[in-house]
Amino acid sequence: MVTIKCRGITFSNIQAVIFDKDGTLEDSQEFLRLLGMKRSRLADAQIPGVGEPLQMAFGIEGSSLDPTGLLAVGSRRENEIVAAGYIAETGRGWLESLSIARRAFDEADEMFKHSAVSPLFVGSLEVLKYLSSAGLKLGILSAATTEAVQKFVKHHALADFIQLEMGVDSTVHKPDPKLFLQACEKLGVNPAATLMVGDSAGDIQMGKNAGAAGCIGICWGNAQVSHLEKADVAIASLDEMIIVAD
């Protein structure tokens, strides 16, 4: 058991820490923005006029991506359904709309499948090593697919520190607490002795509803953001997680 302190908030008897991936460990904003733009343009090529509203729905505005938006926090399936909804507004049937959205997403994924993996946020690797060396079990629970999480872990050589590589591959999505409970079960730890670290309100809500030991919100460079107000503590860098002697 380990005691962790963040900005004056203490979490005692911790067995494990579960991290979100995008926006928490991985600086993926630019990749996601480009992926969302490609998806919307491919959809627009099939159904002219839906591209711009789709970008707005994804949370894309010029060169920036809304960290609370659909693309940043939603699963692929959730993004597909929203895209299909915009397509359906043009008069297409629902099944046809889903098919068109899925085709655009598949084509975009194919175009980006050999793209470089987004970098880790500076200092993240050192924090993972630091926490692991203290005997904590570490896991990743992402809204991306498990395959994407595995690719991320392999590319950055994190397997020595990460014991759980888990994404969303079913109809259960964040913030459903079942995901956190499943992650804890796979790690072999008690949810009440496990911290959740994430950059979205969904991560925080999921952890709290699952009975996590604590929920740490992160917004790199600026912890004073409204979407993390329900976190037990918000930090601007992972190195604010400090292990203290019992």
C-alpha positions in Angstrom: 0.0 0.0 0.0 1.2 3.5 -0.9 0.3 7.0 0.1 0.1 9.6 -2.7 -0.2 13.3 -2.3 -1.3 15.9 -4.9 -1.5 19.6 -4.1 -2.2 19.0 -0.4 -4.7 16.2 -1.0 -3.6 12.8 0.4 -4.7 9.4 -0.9 -3.8 6.6 1.5 -3.6 2.8 1.1 -3.3 2.9 -2.7 -2.7 -0.4 -4.6 -3.0 0.8 -8.1 -3.4 3.8 -10.5 -5.4 3.6 -13.7 -4.7 6.3 -16.3 -6.7 7.5 -19.3 -4.6 7.6 -22.5 -5.5 10.5 -24.8 -4.8 13.8 -23.2 -3.5 12.2 -20.0 -0.4 10.2 -21.0 -0.5 10.8 -24.7 -0.3 14.2 -26.3 -2.7 13.2 -29.1 -4.7 16.4 -29.7 -3.2 17.2 -33.1 -3.6 13.6 -34.3 -7.2 13.5 -33.2 -7.9 16.8 -34.8 -6.4 15.7 -38.2 -8.3 12.3 -37.9 -11.6 14.1 -37.2 -11.1 16.5 -40.2 -10.4 13.5 -42.5 -13.5 11.7 -41.3 -15.6 14.7 -41.8 -14.2 15.4 -45.3 -14.7 11.8 -46.4 -18.3 11.9 -45.1 -18.7 15.2 -47.0 -17.5 13.6 -50.2 -20.4 11.1 -49.9 -23.0 13.6 -48.6 -22.0 17.1 -49.5 -22.7 19.7 -46.8 -22.2 17.5 -43.7 -18.4 18.1 -43.4 -18.5 21.4 -41.6 -21.2 20.6 -39.0 -19.5 17.3 -38.3 -16.2 19.1 -37.5 -18.1 21.3 -35.1 -19.8 18.2 -33.5 -16.4 16.6 -33.1 -15.1 19.7 -31.2 -12.8 20.9 -34.0 -12.4 24.6 -34.3 -9.7 25.7 -36.7 -6.4 24.5 -35.3 -7.7 23.5 -31.9 -9.6 20.6 -30.4 -12.1 21.0 -27.6 -10.7 18.7 -24.7 -14.3 18.2 -23.6 -15.7 17.5 -27.1 -16.9 14.4 -28.7 -13.7 13.5 -30.5 -11.5 14.0 -27.4 -13.6 12.0 -24.9 -16.0 9.8 -26.9 -15.4 6.3 -28.2 -15.2 5.6 -31.9 -18.7 4.1 -31.8 -20.1 7.2 -30.2 -18.5 9.4 -32.8 -19.9 7.1 -35.6 -23.4 7.4 -34.2 -23.2 11.2 -34.0 -21.9 11.4 -37.5 -24.7 9.1 -38.7 -27.2 11.4 -37.0 -26.0 14.4 -39.1 -26.1 12.3 -42.2 -29.6 11.1 -41.4 -30.7 14.7 -41.2 -30.2 14.9 -45.0 -33.0 12.4 -45.5 -31.1 9.1 -45.6 -32.4 6.2 -43.7 -30.8 5.3 -40.4 -29.1 2.1 -41.6 -27.7 3.8 -44.7 -26.5 6.7 -42.5 -24.7 4.4 -40.2 -23.1 2.6 -43.2 -21.9 5.9 -44.7 -20.4 7.1 -41.4 -18.7 3.8 -40.9 -17.2 3.8 -44.4 -15.8 7.3 -43.9 -14.3 6.3 -40.5 -12.8 3.1 -41.9 -11.3 5.0 -44.8 -9.8 7.6 -42.5 -8.4 4.9 -40.2 -6.8 3.2 -43.2 -5.2 6.5 -44.2 -3.8 7.1 -40.7 -2.9 3.5 -39.7 0.8 4.0 -40.5 1.0 7.5 -39.0 3.4 8.1 -36.2 2.1 7.4 -32.7 1.5 10.6 -30.8 4.2 11.5 -28.2 4.0 11.0 -24.5 3.6 14.2 -22.5 7.0 15.3 -21.2 7.7 13.6 -17.9 5.1 10.9 -18.2 7.5 8.1 -18.6 9.5 9.1 -15.6 6.3 9.3 -13.5 5.2 5.8 -14.6 8.6 4.4 -13.6 8.5 6.3 -10.3 5.0 4.9 -9.4 5.9 1.4 -10.6 9.1 1.3 -8.6 7.0 2.0 -5.4 5.1 -1.3 -6.0 1.9 0.2 -7.5 0.1 -1.7 -10.2 -0.5 0.6 -13.2 -3.1 0.4 -15.9 -4.5 2.3 -18.9 -8.2 2.5 -19.5 -9.0 4.5 -22.6 -12.0 5.3 -24.8 -9.9 4.2 -27.7 -9.9 0.6 -28.7 -7.8 -2.0 -26.9 -5.7 -2.4 -30.1 -4.9 1.3 -30.0 -3.9 1.1 -26.3 -1.6 -1.9 -27.1 0.0 0.0 -30.0 0.6 2.9 -27.7 2.2 0.8 -25.0 4.4 -1.1 -27.5 5.6 2.0 -29.3 6.6 3.8 -26.1 8.0 0.6 -24.5 5.8 0.9 -21.4 5.1 -2.8 -20.9 7.5 -3.0 -17.9 5.4 -0.5 -16.1 1.8 -1.0 -17.4 0.0 -4.2 -16.3 -3.3 -3.4 -17.9 -3.9 -2.3 -21.5 -7.7 -1.8 -21.8 -9.8 0.1 -24.3 -13.5 0.2 -25.2 -14.4 -2.6 -27.5 -18.1 -3.1 -26.6 -21.3 -1.2 -26.1 -20.1 -0.1 -22.6 -18.5 3.4 -22.8 -17.1 5.9 -20.3 -18.4 7.1 -17.9 -20.0 3.7 -17.2 -18.4 2.6 -13.9 -18.5 -1.0 -15.2 -15.3 -0.2 -17.1 -13.4 0.9 -14.1 -14.6 -2.1 -12.1 -13.6 -4.4 -14.9 -10.2 -2.8 -15.1 -9.7 -3.2 -11.3 -10.8 -6.9 -11.6 -8.2 -7.5 -14.3 -5.5 -5.9 -12.3 -6.5 -7.9 -9.2 -7.1 -4.8 -7.0 -9.8 -3.2 -4.9 -11.5 -0.2 -6.6 -11.5 1.5 -3.2 -7.7 1.2 -3.2 -7.3 2.4 -6.8 -6.9 6.0 -8.2 -8.3 7.2 -11.5 -6.3 9.8 -13.4 -7.9 11.4 -16.5 -8.3 14.6 -18.4 -12.1 14.5 -18.9 -15.2 14.8 -16.7 -16.2 11.3 -17.9 -13.0 9.8 -16.4 -13.8 11.5 -13.1 -17.5 10.5 -13.1 -16.6 6.9 -14.0 -14.1 6.7 -11.1 -16.4 8.2 -8.5 -19.4 6.1 -9.5 -17.2 3.0 -9.3 -16.0 3.8 -5.7 -12.4 4.7 -6.6 -10.1 5.7 -3.8 -9.8 9.1 -5.6 -10.1 10.8 -8.9 -7.2 13.0 -10.1 -8.0 15.4 -13.0 -5.2 16.5 -15.3 -5.0 19.4 -17.8 -1.4 19.8 -18.9 -0.2 23.3 -18.1 -3.5 24.5 -16.6 -5.3 22.7 -13.8 -7.8 25.5 -13.4 -10.4 24.2 -15.9 -14.1 23.9 -15.2 -14.5 20.4 -16.7 -12.3 19.0 -13.9 -14.1 20.7 -11.0 -15.6 17.5 -9.7 -12.2 15.8 -9.4 -10.8 15.3 -5.9 -7.8 17.3 -7.1 -6.7 18.8 -10.5 -3.1 18.9 -11.5 -1.2 20.5 -14.4 1.5 17.8 -14.7 1.7 14.1 -13.6 4.9 14.8 -11.6 2.6 16.5 -9.0 1.7 12.9 -7.9 4.1 12.5 -5.0 4.7 9.3 -2.9 5.0 10.1 0.8 6.3 7.9 3.6 3.6 6.4 5.8 
